[in-house]
Amino acid sequence: MFKAKILLIGPNESGKTVLANFLSQTSDNVEVEYSPTQGVRILEFESKFEGSGDNRVCEVELWDCSGDFKFESCWPALMKDSSGVVIVFNPDVPSHLKEIETWHSMFISSQSLQDSQCLLIAHHKPGSGVEDGRLPLASHLSRLPLIHSNLDEEPEDVKLDFQRYLVNVVNTMSESREREEMSIIT
């Protein structure tokens, strides 16, 4: 069984905690009063990959990280041994599009993660008027997979998209493990 440590990062008030609760099935309630995460919350759950031929199970640690830069000194410790990074942002807030470049630089570029280990989630809050269209992302961000999250209208799509992302992360972990084993043998 694989164990994947996924960091959920992004600007303040982007919806990270709501998504973390939803994806881990901690809570189905998407309309909660905003309460900023202090440091990090770790949610654990199992995810089964059906239809992949071998029906693998993955133990997931979803690290819901605060978007407050006062916790920046803790970020290197959070990044240690992470398997993937999900950047969550609110496309209704223009400053978030610029801020996610900083998050990418600090959490993805610094760890040299592959694109398959990363995901951008444009999280649309209830009542949002933004369409699921193309967003003006920087070129290095436009290479990453992007999903639009609307938990009011399409919650199952969000779960399926996240599940596909987890499959990519586990496949990358598996390939890395195989390369490591082959280097020991040869």
Contacts in CASP RR format, 6 or more apart in sequence:
PFRMAT RR
TARGET T0000
AUTHOR 0000-0000-0000
METHOD contacts of the structure
MODEL  1
MFKAKILLIGPNESGKTVLANFLSQTSDNVEVEYSPTQGVRILEFESKFE
GSGDNRVCEVELWDCSGDFKFESCWPALMKDSSGVVIVFNPDVPSHLKEI
ETWHSMFISSQSLQDSQCLLIAHHKPGSGVEDGRLPLASHLSRLPLIHSN
LDEEPEDVKLDFQRYLVNVVNTMSESREREEMSIIT
1 56 0 8 1.000
1 57 0 8 1.000
1 58 0 8 1.000
1 59 0 8 1.000
2 56 0 8 1.000
2 58 0 8 1.000
2 59 0 8 1.000
2 170 0 8 1.000
2 173 0 8 1.000
2 174 0 8 1.000
3 58 0 8 1.000
3 59 0 8 1.000
3 60 0 8 1.000
3 61 0 8 1.000
4 58 0 8 1.000
4 59 0 8 1.000
4 60 0 8 1.000
4 61 0 8 1.000
4 83 0 8 1.000
4 84 0 8 1.000
4 166 0 8 1.000
4 169 0 8 1.000
4 170 0 8 1.000
4 173 0 8 1.000
5 61 0 8 1.000
5 63 0 8 1.000
5 81 0 8 1.000
5 82 0 8 1.000
5 83 0 8 1.000
5 84 0 8 1.000
6 60 0 8 1.000
6 61 0 8 1.000
6 62 0 8 1.000
6 63 0 8 1.000
6 82 0 8 1.000
6 83 0 8 1.000
6 84 0 8 1.000
6 85 0 8 1.000
6 86 0 8 1.000
6 166 0 8 1.000
6 169 0 8 1.000
7 63 0 8 1.000
7 65 0 8 1.000
7 78 0 8 1.000
7 79 0 8 1.000
7 82 0 8 1.000
7 84 0 8 1.000
7 85 0 8 1.000
7 86 0 8 1.000
7 107 0 8 1.000
8 16 0 8 1.000
8 19 0 8 1.000
8 20 0 8 1.000
8 62 0 8 1.000
8 63 0 8 1.000
8 64 0 8 1.000
8 65 0 8 1.000
8 86 0 8 1.000
8 88 0 8 1.000
9 16 0 8 1.000
9 65 0 8 1.000
9 67 0 8 1.000
9 85 0 8 1.000
9 86 0 8 1.000
9 87 0 8 1.000
9 88 0 8 1.000
9 103 0 8 1.000
9 107 0 8 1.000
10 16 0 8 1.000
10 65 0 8 1.000
10 67 0 8 1.000
10 87 0 8 1.000
10 88 0 8 1.000
10 89 0 8 1.000
10 96 0 8 1.000
10 99 0 8 1.000
10 100 0 8 1.000
10 103 0 8 1.000
11 67 0 8 1.000
11 89 0 8 1.000
11 90 0 8 1.000
11 93 0 8 1.000
11 95 0 8 1.000
11 96 0 8 1.000
11 99 0 8 1.000
11 100 0 8 1.000
11 103 0 8 1.000
12 36 0 8 1.000
12 66 0 8 1.000
12 67 0 8 1.000
12 68 0 8 1.000
13 34 0 8 1.000
13 36 0 8 1.000
13 90 0 8 1.000
13 93 0 8 1.000
14 67 0 8 1.000
14 88 0 8 1.000
14 89 0 8 1.000
14 90 0 8 1.000
14 93 0 8 1.000
14 96 0 8 1.000
14 123 0 8 1.000
15 88 0 8 1.000
15 90 0 8 1.000
15 123 0 8 1.000
15 125 0 8 1.000
16 37 0 8 1.000
16 64 0 8 1.000
16 65 0 8 1.000
16 67 0 8 1.000
16 88 0 8 1.000
16 123 0 8 1.000
17 35 0 8 1.000
17 37 0 8 1.000
17 41 0 8 1.000
17 64 0 8 1.000
18 30 0 8 1.000
18 32 0 8 1.000
18 123 0 8 1.000
18 151 0 8 1.000
19 88 0 8 1.000
19 121 0 8 1.000
19 123 0 8 1.000
19 149 0 8 1.000
19 151 0 8 1.000
19 158 0 8 1.000
20 26 0 8 1.000
20 41 0 8 1.000
20 43 0 8 1.000
20 62 0 8 1.000
20 64 0 8 1.000
21 27 0 8 1.000
21 29 0 8 1.000
21 43 0 8 1.000
22 28 0 8 1.000
22 30 0 8 1.000
22 151 0 8 1.000
22 155 0 8 1.000
22 158 0 8 1.000
22 159 0 8 1.000
23 45 0 8 1.000
23 62 0 8 1.000
23 158 0 8 1.000
23 159 0 8 1.000
23 162 0 8 1.000
24 43 0 8 1.000
24 44 0 8 1.000
24 45 0 8 1.000
24 60 0 8 1.000
24 62 0 8 1.000
25 45 0 8 1.000
26 43 0 8 1.000
30 126 0 8 1.000
30 151 0 8 1.000
30 152 0 8 1.000
30 155 0 8 1.000
31 126 0 8 1.000
36 66 0 8 1.000
36 67 0 8 1.000
36 68 0 8 1.000
37 64 0 8 1.000
37 65 0 8 1.000
37 66 0 8 1.000
37 67 0 8 1.000
38 66 0 8 1.000
39 65 0 8 1.000
39 66 0 8 1.000
39 68 0 8 1.000
39 71 0 8 1.000
39 74 0 8 1.000
40 63 0 8 1.000
40 64 0 8 1.000
40 65 0 8 1.000
40 66 0 8 1.000
40 71 0 8 1.000
40 74 0 8 1.000
40 78 0 8 1.000
41 63 0 8 1.000
41 64 0 8 1.000
42 61 0 8 1.000
42 62 0 8 1.000
42 63 0 8 1.000
42 64 0 8 1.000
43 61 0 8 1.000
43 62 0 8 1.000
43 64 0 8 1.000
44 59 0 8 1.000
44 60 0 8 1.000
44 61 0 8 1.000
44 62 0 8 1.000
45 59 0 8 1.000
45 60 0 8 1.000
45 62 0 8 1.000
46 57 0 8 1.000
46 58 0 8 1.000
46 59 0 8 1.000
46 60 0 8 1.000
47 57 0 8 1.000
47 58 0 8 1.000
47 60 0 8 1.000
47 163 0 8 1.000
47 166 0 8 1.000
48 55 0 8 1.000
48 56 0 8 1.000
48 57 0 8 1.000
48 58 0 8 1.000
49 55 0 8 1.000
49 56 0 8 1.000
49 57 0 8 1.000
49 58 0 8 1.000
49 163 0 8 1.000
49 166 0 8 1.000
49 167 0 8 1.000
49 170 0 8 1.000
52 167 0 8 1.000
56 170 0 8 1.000
58 166 0 8 1.000
58 170 0 8 1.000
60 166 0 8 1.000
63 78 0 8 1.000
63 82 0 8 1.000
65 71 0 8 1.000
65 75 0 8 1.000
65 78 0 8 1.000
75 106 0 8 1.000
75 107 0 8 1.000
79 107 0 8 1.000
79 110 0 8 1.000
79 111 0 8 1.000
82 111 0 8 1.000
83 117 0 8 1.000
83 169 0 8 1.000
83 172 0 8 1.000
83 173 0 8 1.000
84 113 0 8 1.000
84 117 0 8 1.000
84 118 0 8 1.000
84 169 0 8 1.000
85 107 0 8 1.000
85 108 0 8 1.000
85 111 0 8 1.000
85 113 0 8 1.000
85 117 0 8 1.000
85 118 0 8 1.000
85 119 0 8 1.000
86 118 0 8 1.000
86 119 0 8 1.000
86 120 0 8 1.000
86 121 0 8 1.000
86 165 0 8 1.000
87 100 0 8 1.000
87 103 0 8 1.000
87 104 0 8 1.000
87 107 0 8 1.000
87 108 0 8 1.000
87 118 0 8 1.000
87 119 0 8 1.000
87 120 0 8 1.000
87 121 0 8 1.000
87 144 0 8 1.000
88 121 0 8 1.000
88 123 0 8 1.000
88 149 0 8 1.000
89 96 0 8 1.000
89 97 0 8 1.000
89 99 0 8 1.000
89 100 0 8 1.000
89 120 0 8 1.000
89 121 0 8 1.000
89 122 0 8 1.000
89 123 0 8 1.000
90 96 0 8 1.000
90 122 0 8 1.000
90 123 0 8 1.000
90 124 0 8 1.000
90 125 0 8 1.000
91 97 0 8 1.000
91 122 0 8 1.000
91 123 0 8 1.000
91 124 0 8 1.000
91 128 0 8 1.000
91 130 0 8 1.000
91 135 0 8 1.000
91 148 0 8 1.000
92 124 0 8 1.000
92 125 0 8 1.000
92 128 0 8 1.000
92 129 0 8 1.000
92 130 0 8 1.000
97 135 0 8 1.000
97 136 0 8 1.000
97 137 0 8 1.000
100 120 0 8 1.000
100 137 0 8 1.000
100 141 0 8 1.000
101 138 0 8 1.000
101 140 0 8 1.000
101 141 0 8 1.000
104 140 0 8 1.000
104 141 0 8 1.000
108 118 0 8 1.000
114 172 0 8 1.000
115 143 0 8 1.000
115 144 0 8 1.000
115 145 0 8 1.000
116 168 0 8 1.000
116 169 0 8 1.000
116 171 0 8 1.000
116 172 0 8 1.000
117 168 0 8 1.000
117 169 0 8 1.000
117 172 0 8 1.000
118 144 0 8 1.000
118 145 0 8 1.000
119 144 0 8 1.000
119 145 0 8 1.000
119 146 0 8 1.000
119 147 0 8 1.000
119 162 0 8 1.000
119 165 0 8 1.000
120 137 0 8 1.000
120 141 0 8 1.000
120 144 0 8 1.000
120 145 0 8 1.000
120 146 0 8 1.000
120 147 0 8 1.000
121 146 0 8 1.000
121 147 0 8 1.000
121 148 0 8 1.000
121 149 0 8 1.000
122 130 0 8 1.000
122 132 0 8 1.000
122 135 0 8 1.000
122 146 0 8 1.000
122 147 0 8 1.000
122 148 0 8 1.000
122 149 0 8 1.000
123 149 0 8 1.000
124 130 0 8 1.000
124 132 0 8 1.000
124 148 0 8 1.000
124 149 0 8 1.000
124 150 0 8 1.000
126 151 0 8 1.000
126 152 0 8 1.000
127 152 0 8 1.000
128 150 0 8 1.000
132 148 0 8 1.000
132 150 0 8 1.000
133 148 0 8 1.000
135 146 0 8 1.000
137 146 0 8 1.000
145 165 0 8 1.000
147 158 0 8 1.000
147 161 0 8 1.000
147 162 0 8 1.000
147 165 0 8 1.000
149 158 0 8 1.000
150 158 0 8 1.000
151 158 0 8 1.000
END
